[in-house]
Amino acid sequence: MKGIKDFYKGKRVLVTGHTGFKGAWLARILLNCGAKVSGVALKPETRPNLFGLLRLKYKLSNHFADVRNFKKLKEIILKEKPEIVFHLAAQPLVRRSYDDPLYTLETNIMGTANLLQAIKEYGRVRSAVIITTDKVYKNKRLSRAFKEEDELGGRDPYSASKVAAEIVIDSHSRSFFGVQDYGVSHKTLVASARAGNVIGGGDWSEDRLLPDIVKSIFEHDGKVIIRNPGHVRAWQHVLEPLRGYLLLARELYQGKKRFSGGWNFGPNAENFLSVEELLEKTFGILGRGSYSVKKDAGKFEEHVLRLNSDKARKLLNWRASFDIDKALRMTLDWYRGFYNGEDVIHITDQQINSFFS
Ligand SMILES: NC(=O)c1ccc[n+]([C@@H]2O[C@H](COP(=O)([O-])OP(=O)(O)OC[C@H]3O[C@@H](n4cnc5c(N)ncnc54)[C@H](O)[C@@H]3O)[C@@H](O)[C@H]2O)c1
């Protein structure tokens, strides 16, 4: 933590999507480092939510605004004057993207384009990390994990929106934030970050496996309904990719041009588990729970998604440090603490400190 803390101390950092699951964790880490944090996002959607539990509204410079509104976004950037930007605001749910594809496309594509344009017009951001997803890769049923240079492609509306966001990021990087013009016509380096399915305390989103399990066990009768027991996912604790984003933004800030571009931050091979395997592990740790399968046609989701993170390992010295058991135990400890009425800020800080040390 010390290296990261020393770097972020006093830095002006904007986090979009800070009212969401990953954004709230990231904002808390940055605040703990002593950064001057601002945030742009919609009001939190779920009750409860991590943004409220961590009392972020009172600890950072908070803006409830829509990233589809360029004028507003630019106003906020001009006011907050960030040196570093993490863009996490998005409609992140595959199944919801089938119900509202236009909203998903507008938010994820135009939200990204608006942010990059605002950064360009402001001109003083040094480092921007834009979060996309492991679902940007064209799934050709490869026997190996996806590398950063693999072909992109998205079958469902969410994946399509993030692929388009990647293309916007790449074209903006080449047209306006090109490494050859760095220090001449601009001072900004931009990267995109692709991670897998993250788990961790404080997520109550709909249609996500861990929140569904947690709600059923701690709030209902312990029976979980799942749709795709055989789907394999890259499960990782939320702190793992967040550390990758923090390391990446630091390198970009320091003007290291080779760090612009796409980055994978996936878990180790043993963390690739099917939904069914993850459920069984979770029930084992909690000592209770059962599930049934409810198939629903028409909402296709990719089966197997594996990320190759060799680039991050080699160049950023980043590696996933938790195996799936550790990631799950930490997640379930967090929720157990919350449902037992313990101090959530304390639990969150303890987990951040133990992870970074
Ligand atoms: N959670 C995962 O497993 C996962 C995996 C891969 C990638 N991601 C990506 O990480 C990022 C954060 O995901 P999350 O899990 O924290 O999601 P989340 O739903 O918890 O949070 C989304 C955030 O985006 C904000 N947002 C949504 N629409 C907006 C709009 N129109 N204007 C302004 N803000 C808006 C919300 O207010 C919220 O703060 C997203 O870009 C997502 O695609 C998440």
Ligand as a Chemical Component Dictionary entry (heavy atoms), coordinates in Angstrom:
data_LIG
# 
_chem_comp.id                   LIG 
_chem_comp.type                 NON-POLYMER 
_chem_comp.pdbx_formal_charge   0 
_chem_comp.three_letter_code    LIG 
# 
loop_
_chem_comp_atom.comp_id 
_chem_comp_atom.atom_id 
_chem_comp_atom.alt_atom_id 
_chem_comp_atom.type_symbol 
_chem_comp_atom.charge 
_chem_comp_atom.model_Cartn_x 
_chem_comp_atom.model_Cartn_y 
_chem_comp_atom.model_Cartn_z 
_chem_comp_atom.pdbx_ordinal 
LIG N1  N1  N 0  -18.898 -6.006 -11.456 1  
LIG C1  C1  C 0  -18.299 -6.769 -12.361 2  
LIG O1  O1  O 0  -18.201 -7.986 -12.206 3  
LIG C2  C2  C 0  -17.657 -6.141 -13.584 4  
LIG C3  C3  C 0  -16.936 -6.974 -14.451 5  
LIG C4  C4  C 0  -16.325 -6.399 -15.566 6  
LIG C5  C5  C 0  -16.434 -5.034 -15.786 7  
LIG N2  N2  N 1  -17.153 -4.252 -14.924 8  
LIG C6  C6  C 0  -17.213 -2.818 -15.213 9  
LIG O2  O2  O 0  -16.814 -2.087 -14.058 10 
LIG C7  C7  C 0  -17.531 -0.862 -13.958 11 
LIG C8  C8  C 0  -18.214 -0.737 -12.612 12 
LIG O3  O3  O 0  -19.109 -1.833 -12.452 13 
LIG P1  P1  P 0  -19.907 -2.086 -11.098 14 
LIG O4  O4  O 0  -19.972 -3.539 -10.915 15 
LIG O5  O5  O -1 -19.348 -1.246 -10.015 16 
LIG O6  O6  O 0  -21.352 -1.564 -11.520 17 
LIG P2  P2  P 0  -22.468 -0.814 -10.634 18 
LIG O7  O7  O 0  -23.765 -1.027 -11.330 19 
LIG O8  O8  O 0  -22.362 -1.209 -9.210  20 
LIG O9  O9  O 0  -22.063 0.712  -10.767 21 
LIG C9  C9  C 0  -22.268 1.435  -11.951 22 
LIG C10 C10 C 0  -21.993 2.890  -11.687 23 
LIG O10 O10 O 0  -22.200 3.597  -12.923 24 
LIG C11 C11 C 0  -23.080 4.669  -12.673 25 
LIG N3  N3  N 0  -23.875 4.945  -13.874 26 
LIG C12 C12 C 0  -24.659 4.107  -14.575 27 
LIG N4  N4  N 0  -25.256 4.771  -15.590 28 
LIG C13 C13 C 0  -24.826 6.062  -15.514 29 
LIG C14 C14 C 0  -25.071 7.238  -16.253 30 
LIG N5  N5  N 0  -25.877 7.227  -17.332 31 
LIG N6  N6  N 0  -24.469 8.387  -15.871 32 
LIG C15 C15 C 0  -23.644 8.426  -14.780 33 
LIG N7  N7  N 0  -23.370 7.342  -14.056 34 
LIG C16 C16 C 0  -23.951 6.178  -14.413 35 
LIG C17 C17 C 0  -23.964 4.224  -11.525 36 
LIG O11 O11 O 0  -24.582 5.352  -10.922 37 
LIG C18 C18 C 0  -22.938 3.520  -10.669 38 
LIG O12 O12 O 0  -22.242 4.474  -9.921  39 
LIG C19 C19 C 0  -18.485 -0.836 -15.152 40 
LIG O13 O13 O 0  -17.892 -0.118 -16.194 41 
LIG C20 C20 C 0  -18.610 -2.300 -15.523 42 
LIG O14 O14 O 0  -18.972 -2.482 -16.868 43 
LIG C21 C21 C 0  -17.763 -4.773 -13.828 44 
# 
loop_
_chem_comp_bond.comp_id 
_chem_comp_bond.atom_id_1 
_chem_comp_bond.atom_id_2 
_chem_comp_bond.value_order 
_chem_comp_bond.pdbx_ordinal 
LIG N1  C1  SING 1  
LIG C1  O1  DOUB 2  
LIG C1  C2  SING 3  
LIG C2  C3  SING 4  
LIG C2  C21 DOUB 5  
LIG C3  C4  DOUB 6  
LIG C4  C5  SING 7  
LIG C5  N2  DOUB 8  
LIG N2  C6  SING 9  
LIG N2  C21 SING 10 
LIG C6  O2  SING 11 
LIG C6  C20 SING 12 
LIG O2  C7  SING 13 
LIG C7  C8  SING 14 
LIG C7  C19 SING 15 
LIG C8  O3  SING 16 
LIG O3  P1  SING 17 
LIG P1  O4  DOUB 18 
LIG P1  O5  SING 19 
LIG P1  O6  SING 20 
LIG O6  P2  SING 21 
LIG P2  O7  DOUB 22 
LIG P2  O8  SING 23 
LIG P2  O9  SING 24 
LIG O9  C9  SING 25 
LIG C9  C10 SING 26 
LIG C10 O10 SING 27 
LIG C10 C18 SING 28 
LIG O10 C11 SING 29 
LIG C11 N3  SING 30 
LIG C11 C17 SING 31 
LIG N3  C12 SING 32 
LIG N3  C16 SING 33 
LIG C12 N4  DOUB 34 
LIG N4  C13 SING 35 
LIG C13 C14 SING 36 
LIG C13 C16 DOUB 37 
LIG C14 N5  SING 38 
LIG C14 N6  DOUB 39 
LIG N6  C15 SING 40 
LIG C15 N7  DOUB 41 
LIG N7  C16 SING 42 
LIG C17 O11 SING 43 
LIG C17 C18 SING 44 
LIG C18 O12 SING 45 
LIG C19 O13 SING 46 
LIG C19 C20 SING 47 
LIG C20 O14 SING 48 
# 
